[in-house]
């Protein structure tokens, strides 16, 4: 992949004293006495964007918990042990919270504070407002009520124990912030030189902000349906519009390197975790996801998953690919892991076949796992895509028909979204898809002509597939819609530890009860006095 924007190691080092303040004391999470008031906000923005998917420890709950809950992945020890068997682990569940607040949140708030009164920095300020909303959406969607309005201001105003805010208020502020930020962005303003996503393109930032506005308006559709509709109508009336094509995709560009250092963010941390530290990757695909692709003859099936022989230790790209041989061999069966099972304990040892390609018996290799294209350090980090926008517009049109003016009917938006979602995989290194194959798939999997429930099922199943590469969003949209139906691990006979149903949020870090007890207790009391991961967040009705 061509690297669009390069961050030098020296540039990263020069601001690390401000950006890497992770620790366990809540006061230290919110303050950094070594902070330099002269740090360039554009350098801070670059680091924040890189850390979004490049901070592998911060992203660790995604493969360990969320990918299993959403039944994208299963079989790897960590994925199954924590997410598949519903096993609570404070350290693993808290990584996103513990590392996002002292690094990304603290620095995005710092950008906002030092640029708020400078007319010559209106664009960097507005971009930071937009990106702050995006970052907090990850936190509140994963954990529920959380510090928001007062968060990240410990060094600014001395408040090291910020209040926990209700998710309802957080989401309503999201909508306000995005609307105001779009209005203040201007082509005549300062150049946003630290922007890795759009390289400072103001028009694209406006369309991105409006598209996020659409996402969050649709997120609250079951909690406040009338407000959701009015916000959709409002954003559709914005002159800047929404994402117009795949060229507007909000992606973070990374470099193809492998480095487990905790302060290395130039490669995609999730890709590195999928690749793993062992001799061979164990990133196995869940049977639920695999069967959805298989039963619908989805042209993405063998782009998402492949079967590899363990023939090249410590070099996943040197493994023999058995997939085509297996397709052509009647005795070879693709055997993905069911929810709650490790690759070696899926009821029985995988049924094997004799491989002519490797001249040996293959059994473990018949478990489909991630395509090698998703193990490369330069895999793009996904924030939002044009495909998602089109599918959300399809849902809005299905729900409200003539009340929302989108420029097309639900079926057209659906087709645009599915087609864009399929081609989206080409940005990861997939070969160009055949348009005829996409046409055939759409003919067999078209949007139902009538019946809201059937239409919502079709649309949100496609969103679930699309978000395979955006795990927090996939988990969030599944909870919003309950589409597709994902049966919990015990249904498959698996033993689970801390729940019999799929958890609906992650628990707060335990240290919160000691370092910010008032805020923590307010959130816990709202759940009935227990930090319950089966308690739905506000918008999950």
Secondary structure by P-SEA (a helix, b strand, c coil): ccccbbbbaaaaaaacccccccccccccccccccccccccaaaaaaaaaaaccccccccccccccccccccccccccccccccccccccccccccccccccccaaaaaaaaaaaacccccaaaaaaaaaaaaaaaaaaaaaaccccccccccccccccccbbbbbbaaaaaaaaaaaaaaaaaacccccccccccccccccaaaaaaaaaaaaaaaaaaaccccaaaaaaaaaaaaaccccccccccccbbbbbccccccccccccccaaaaaaacccccccccccaaaaaaaaaacccccccccccccccccccccccccaaaaaaaccccccccccccccccccccccbbbbbccccccccccccccccccccccccccccccaaaaaaaaaaaaaaccccccccccaaaaaaaaaaaaaacccccccccccaaaaaaaaaacccccccaaaaaaaaaaaaaaaacccaaaaaaaaaaccccccccccccccccccccccccccccccccccccaaaaaaaaaaacccccccccccccc
